[in-house]
């Protein structure tokens, strides 16, 4: 079963291919861009590890090693949600 984000990324890939094919320059911004590029730049990364990889890449140097490790472990845990299906 595809998730909403994976469906969005599939549409994004189609649009990007068509823009490239037409010779139109484009740029991704915002959270979709962050998700898209984080996935592409972490070959083999599982979806569960992406929040941890993003944190370490962009904020890892802002913390001492012990704090960074605690945050990274916390981000690797599954997220619980009270929200039902969308």
MMTF fields as JSON, N, C-alpha, C and O atoms, coordinates in Angstrom:
{
  "mmtfVersion": "1.0.0",
  "mmtfProducer": "UNKNOWN",
  "numBonds": 343,
  "numAtoms": 344,
  "numGroups": 86,
  "numChains": 1,
  "numModels": 1,
  "chainsPerModel": [1],
  "groupsPerChain": [86],
  "chainIdList": ["A"],
  "bondAtomList": [4, 2, 8, 6, 12, 10, 16, 14, 20, 18, 24, 22, 28, 26, 32, 30, 36, 34, 40, 38, 44, 42, 48, 46, 52, 50, 56, 54, 60, 58, 64, 62, 68, 66, 72, 70, 76, 74, 80, 78, 84, 82, 88, 86, 92, 90, 96, 94, 100, 98, 104, 102, 108, 106, 112, 110, 116, 114, 120, 118, 124, 122, 128, 126, 132, 130, 136, 134, 140, 138, 144, 142, 148, 146, 152, 150, 156, 154, 160, 158, 164, 162, 168, 166, 172, 170, 176, 174, 180, 178, 184, 182, 188, 186, 192, 190, 196, 194, 200, 198, 204, 202, 208, 206, 212, 210, 216, 214, 220, 218, 224, 222, 228, 226, 232, 230, 236, 234, 240, 238, 244, 242, 248, 246, 252, 250, 256, 254, 260, 258, 264, 262, 268, 266, 272, 270, 276, 274, 280, 278, 284, 282, 288, 286, 292, 290, 296, 294, 300, 298, 304, 302, 308, 306, 312, 310, 316, 314, 320, 318, 324, 322, 328, 326, 332, 330, 336, 334, 340, 338],
  "bondOrderList": [1, 1, 1, 1, 1, 1, 1, 1, 1, 1, 1, 1, 1, 1, 1, 1, 1, 1, 1, 1, 1, 1, 1, 1, 1, 1, 1, 1, 1, 1, 1, 1, 1, 1, 1, 1, 1, 1, 1, 1, 1, 1, 1, 1, 1, 1, 1, 1, 1, 1, 1, 1, 1, 1, 1, 1, 1, 1, 1, 1, 1, 1, 1, 1, 1, 1, 1, 1, 1, 1, 1, 1, 1, 1, 1, 1, 1, 1, 1, 1, 1, 1, 1, 1, 1],
  "groupList": [{"groupName": "UNK", "atomNameList": ["N", "CA", "C", "O"], "elementList": ["N", "C", "C", "O"], "formalChargeList": [0, 0, 0, 0], "bondAtomList": [1, 0, 2, 1, 3, 2], "bondOrderList": [1, 1, 2], "singleLetterCode": "X", "chemCompType": "L-PEPTIDE LINKING"}],
  "groupTypeList": [0, 0, 0, 0, 0, 0, 0, 0, 0, 0, 0, 0, 0, 0, 0, 0, 0, 0, 0, 0, 0, 0, 0, 0, 0, 0, 0, 0, 0, 0, 0, 0, 0, 0, 0, 0, 0, 0, 0, 0, 0, 0, 0, 0, 0, 0, 0, 0, 0, 0, 0, 0, 0, 0, 0, 0, 0, 0, 0, 0, 0, 0, 0, 0, 0, 0, 0, 0, 0, 0, 0, 0, 0, 0, 0, 0, 0, 0, 0, 0, 0, 0, 0, 0, 0, 0],
  "groupIdList": [1, 2, 3, 4, 5, 6, 7, 8, 9, 10, 11, 12, 13, 14, 15, 16, 17, 18, 19, 20, 21, 22, 23, 24, 25, 26, 27, 28, 29, 30, 31, 32, 33, 34, 35, 36, 37, 38, 39, 40, 41, 42, 43, 44, 45, 46, 47, 48, 49, 50, 51, 52, 53, 54, 55, 56, 57, 58, 59, 60, 61, 62, 63, 64, 65, 66, 67, 68, 69, 70, 71, 72, 73, 74, 75, 76, 77, 78, 79, 80, 81, 82, 83, 84, 85, 86],
  "secStructList": [7, 7, 7, 2, 2, 2, 2, 2, 2, 2, 2, 2, 2, 2, 2, 2, 2, 2, 2, 2, 2, 6, 6, 7, 7, 7, 7, 7, 7, 2, 2, 2, 2, 2, 2, 2, 2, 2, 2, 2, 6, 1, 6, 6, 7, 7, 2, 2, 2, 2, 2, 2, 2, 2, 2, 2, 2, 2, 2, 4, 4, 4, 1, 7, 2, 2, 2, 2, 2, 2, 2, 2, 2, 2, 2, 2, 1, 7, 7, 7, 7, 7, 7, 7, 7, 7],
  "xCoordList": [0.844, 0.0, 0.889, 1.773, 0.668, 1.464, 0.981, -0.214, 1.928, 1.569, 1.334, 1.697, 0.723, 0.454, 1.752, 1.806, 2.815, 4.084, 4.696, 5.227, 4.637, 5.225, 4.447, 5.039, 3.129, 2.336, 2.735, 2.845, 2.951, 3.383, 4.732, 4.946, 5.635, 6.957, 6.878, 7.629, 5.98, 5.807, 5.306, 5.791, 4.333, 3.83, 4.951, 5.113, 5.718, 6.831, 7.835, 8.335, 8.128, 9.063, 8.528, 9.278, 7.24, 6.631, 6.718, 7.094, 6.37, 6.402, 7.835, 8.076, 8.783, 10.185, 10.675, 11.374, 10.313, 10.718, 10.14, 10.827, 8.89, 8.262, 8.886, 9.084, 9.196, 9.851, 11.231, 11.596, 11.999, 13.326, 13.198, 13.966, 12.223, 12.011, 11.676, 12.02, 10.989, 10.619, 11.716, 11.576, 12.8, 13.891, 13.575, 14.159, 12.663, 12.262, 13.004, 12.932, 13.712, 14.419, 13.403, 12.395, 13.677, 12.767, 13.576, 14.75, 12.931, 13.575, 12.533, 11.409, 12.896, 12.014, 12.328, 13.487, 11.293, 11.497, 10.612, 9.681, 10.911, 10.062, 10.229, 11.221, 9.236, 9.322, 9.344, 10.002, 8.648, 8.675, 10.089, 10.574, 10.749, 12.126, 13.039, 13.886, 12.864, 13.702, 13.51, 14.484, 12.27, 12.013, 12.571, 13.182, 12.367, 12.829, 14.343, 14.863, 15.049, 16.492, 17.105, 18.152, 16.488, 17.006, 16.956, 17.894, 15.891, 15.766, 16.793, 17.471, 16.915, 17.829, 19.287, 20.102, 19.632, 21.034, 21.43, 22.579, 20.513, 20.801, 20.488, 19.509, 21.302, 21.002, 20.866, 21.703, 19.814, 19.6, 18.997, 18.751, 18.755, 18.182, 16.726, 15.967, 16.35, 14.952, 14.164, 14.734, 12.868, 12.054, 12.114, 11.999, 12.293, 12.368, 13.632, 13.647, 14.695, 15.969, 16.102, 17.036, 15.197, 15.337, 15.303, 16.142, 14.37, 14.417, 15.763, 16.277, 16.325, 17.62, 18.72, 19.572, 18.701, 19.713, 19.62, 20.644, 18.395, 18.219, 18.763, 19.486, 18.412, 18.913, 20.431, 21.043, 21.043, 22.503, 23.168, 24.189, 22.599, 23.205, 23.142, 24.13, 21.97, 21.786, 22.05, 22.401, 21.886, 21.992, 22.997, 23.247, 23.568, 24.458, 25.626, 26.022, 26.183, 27.349, 26.983, 27.864, 25.681, 25.247, 25.193, 24.929, 25.434, 25.295, 26.559, 27.285, 26.809, 27.923, 27.561, 26.4, 28.541, 28.339, 27.258, 26.435, 27.247, 26.259, 24.84, 23.933, 24.645, 23.319, 22.903, 21.763, 23.825, 23.543, 23.113, 22.17, 23.802, 23.456, 22.075, 21.32, 21.73, 20.404, 19.306, 18.279, 19.517, 18.52, 18.382, 17.269, 19.503, 19.47, 18.735, 17.957, 18.969, 18.266, 16.77, 15.948, 16.425, 15.009, 14.332, 13.195, 15.015, 14.447, 14.316, 13.52, 15.07, 15.006, 13.821, 13.465, 13.206, 12.051, 10.824, 10.68, 9.932, 8.68, 7.847, 7.812, 7.187, 6.336, 4.945, 4.384, 4.396, 3.021, 2.112, 2.446, 0.985, 0.037, -1.353, -1.736, -2.11, -3.504, -4.43, -5.636, -3.87, -4.692, -5.083, -4.294, -6.297, -6.771, -6.341, -5.567, -6.842, -6.491, -6.931, -7.954, -6.134, -6.421, -7.383, -7.763],
  "yCoordList": [-1.183, 0.0, 1.246, 1.373, 2.137, 3.363, 4.396, 4.511, 5.141, 6.21, 7.484, 7.579, 8.467, 9.74, 10.386, 10.942, 10.317, 10.942, 10.216, 10.867, 8.889, 8.192, 8.502, 8.581, 8.679, 9.075, 10.473, 10.733, 11.376, 12.735, 12.702, 13.433, 11.87, 11.789, 11.206, 11.621, 10.254, 9.699, 10.777, 10.881, 11.577, 12.678, 13.681, 14.175, 13.978, 14.912, 14.422, 15.212, 13.129, 12.574, 12.74, 13.086, 12.494, 12.64, 14.088, 14.359, 15.019, 16.439, 16.864, 17.581, 16.42, 16.789, 16.257, 16.962, 15.021, 14.457, 15.263, 15.516, 15.662, 16.443, 17.826, 18.322, 18.449, 19.764, 19.644, 20.451, 18.638, 18.418, 18.158, 18.692, 17.334, 17.017, 18.236, 18.308, 19.211, 20.432, 21.497, 22.585, 21.185, 22.143, 23.278, 24.357, 23.046, 24.081, 23.849, 22.77, 24.873, 24.787, 24.861, 25.561, 24.133, 24.134, 23.972, 23.603, 24.254, 24.115, 23.665, 24.166, 22.725, 22.282, 23.088, 23.397, 23.425, 24.148, 23.552, 22.799, 23.896, 23.508, 22.057, 21.406, 21.568, 20.235, 19.134, 18.114, 19.307, 18.289, 18.17, 17.063, 19.292, 19.264, 18.572, 17.761, 18.891, 18.289, 16.766, 16.016, 16.322, 14.881, 14.246, 13.179, 14.89, 14.342, 14.203, 13.134, 15.263, 15.228, 14.38, 13.769, 14.327, 13.482, 12.018, 11.266, 11.614, 10.232, 9.946, 8.92, 10.829, 10.588, 10.597, 9.898, 11.349, 11.466, 10.458, 10.443, 9.636, 8.574, 7.237, 6.586, 6.821, 5.561, 4.411, 4.234, 3.641, 2.491, 2.809, 1.9, 4.085, 4.453, 4.024, 4.235, 3.426, 3.033, 4.272, 5.2, 4.304, 5.463, 5.754, 6.906, 4.714, 4.912, 5.656, 6.301, 5.582, 6.223, 7.636, 8.351, 8.043, 9.357, 10.51, 11.404, 10.543, 11.653, 11.738, 12.831, 10.593, 10.562, 11.09, 11.867, 10.672, 11.123, 12.627, 13.303, 13.159, 14.6, 15.356, 16.339, 14.894, 15.551, 15.565, 16.613, 14.407, 14.33, 15.194, 15.825, 15.232, 16.025, 17.527, 18.242, 17.996, 19.441, 19.997, 21.168, 19.168, 19.691, 18.942, 19.35, 17.879, 17.051, 17.789, 17.483, 18.742, 19.487, 20.49, 21.029, 20.746, 21.72, 21.143, 21.883, 19.849, 19.189, 18.407, 17.962, 18.248, 17.396, 15.952, 15.644, 15.079, 13.704, 12.963, 12.269, 13.099, 12.383, 12.854, 12.033, 14.163, 14.707, 14.299, 13.893, 14.408, 14.023, 12.558, 12.224, 11.683, 10.264, 10.013, 9.195, 10.711, 10.54, 10.991, 10.324, 12.12, 12.619, 11.652, 11.355, 11.167, 10.25, 8.96, 8.448, 8.434, 7.224, 7.501, 6.676, 8.658, 9.022, 9.117, 8.674, 9.684, 9.823, 8.49, 8.372, 7.498, 6.189, 5.364, 4.358, 5.788, 5.051, 5.308, 6.385, 4.316, 4.52, 5.628, 5.769, 6.398, 7.491, 6.944, 6.241, 7.266, 6.877, 8.048, 9.202, 7.74, 8.799, 8.412, 7.244, 9.397, 9.17, 9.398, 9.171, 9.847, 10.122, 8.835, 7.894, 8.804, 7.651, 7.77, 8.658, 6.876, 6.939, 8.257, 8.833, 8.71, 9.967, 9.705, 10.631],
  "zCoordList": [0.0, 0.0, 0.0, 0.847, -0.914, -1.023, -0.017, 0.254, 0.53, 1.447, 0.661, -0.512, 1.317, 0.652, 0.185, -0.912, 1.017, 0.636, -0.556, -1.455, -0.588, -1.724, -3.005, -4.082, -2.898, -4.063, -4.519, -5.717, -3.555, -3.904, -4.603, -5.57, -4.13, -4.745, -6.152, -7.035, -6.37, -7.716, -8.68, -9.806, -8.234, -9.064, -9.313, -10.429, -8.276, -8.41, -9.452, -10.253, -9.444, -10.426, -11.849, -12.762, -12.033, -13.362, -13.826, -14.967, -12.94, -13.294, -13.609, -14.581, -12.786, -13.02, -14.365, -15.093, -14.697, -15.989, -17.147, -18.136, -17.022, -18.098, -18.217, -19.326, -17.091, -17.139, -17.773, -18.627, -17.358, -17.959, -19.453, -20.254, -19.82, -21.233, -22.069, -23.249, -21.438, -22.152, -22.053, -22.611, -21.346, -21.203, -20.242, -20.343, -19.316, -18.356, -17.04, -16.451, -16.594, -15.319, -14.18, -14.28, -13.098, -11.959, -10.682, -10.718, -9.55, -8.254, -7.248, -7.248, -6.393, -5.318, -4.066, -3.792, -3.311, -2.064, -0.981, -1.266, 0.254, 1.371, 1.786, 1.458, 2.516, 3.102, 2.056, 2.261, 0.944, -0.107, -0.653, -0.889, -0.854, -1.351, -0.342, -0.716, 0.914, 1.947, 1.966, 2.029, 1.911, 1.889, 0.632, 0.69, -0.497, -1.779, -1.795, -2.117, -1.454, -1.528, -0.424, -0.635, 0.733, 1.809, 1.393, 1.659, 0.754, 0.303, -0.783, -0.737, -1.745, -2.855, -2.427, -3.03, -1.427, -1.023, 0.048, 0.49, 0.459, 1.417, 0.759, 1.123, -0.2, -0.901, 0.085, 0.97, -0.074, 0.78, 2.139, 2.932, 2.421, 3.717, 3.768, 2.821, 4.877, 5.044, 5.451, 6.025, 5.165, 5.55, 7.046, 7.462, 7.851, 9.299, 9.709, 10.758, 8.905, 9.25, 8.705, 9.069, 7.853, 7.226, 8.234, 8.126, 9.221, 10.186, 10.91, 11.149, 11.254, 11.924, 10.994, 11.422, 9.736, 8.782, 8.549, 8.453, 8.458, 8.264, 9.468, 9.313, 10.676, 11.884, 11.897, 12.103, 11.676, 11.749, 10.698, 10.97, 9.491, 8.431, 8.72, 8.552, 9.157, 9.278, 10.679, 10.819, 11.72, 13.078, 13.943, 15.078, 13.448, 14.252, 14.865, 15.99, 14.166, 14.68, 15.763, 16.432, 15.944, 16.936, 18.347, 19.295, 18.512, 19.8, 20.127, 19.238, 21.453, 21.849, 21.526, 21.258, 21.55, 21.083, 21.87, 21.274, 23.193, 24.013, 23.69, 23.552, 23.57, 23.252, 21.845, 21.62, 20.906, 19.522, 19.445, 18.727, 20.184, 20.167, 20.759, 20.233, 21.857, 22.459, 21.503, 21.376, 20.832, 19.879, 18.703, 18.268, 18.193, 17.057, 17.424, 16.619, 18.618, 19.061, 19.17, 18.77, 19.71, 19.84, 18.472, 18.311, 17.502, 16.157, 15.439, 14.508, 15.847, 15.206, 15.703, 15.089, 16.819, 17.35, 16.496, 15.918, 16.413, 15.67, 16.307, 17.53, 15.476, 15.943, 16.193, 15.353, 17.344, 17.644, 17.342, 17.608, 16.797, 16.43, 16.881, 16.813, 17.345, 17.714, 16.541, 16.638, 15.431, 14.252, 13.563, 13.477, 13.079, 12.329, 10.884, 10.528, 10.057, 8.631, 8.014, 8.383, 7.073, 6.386, 5.262, 4.546]
}
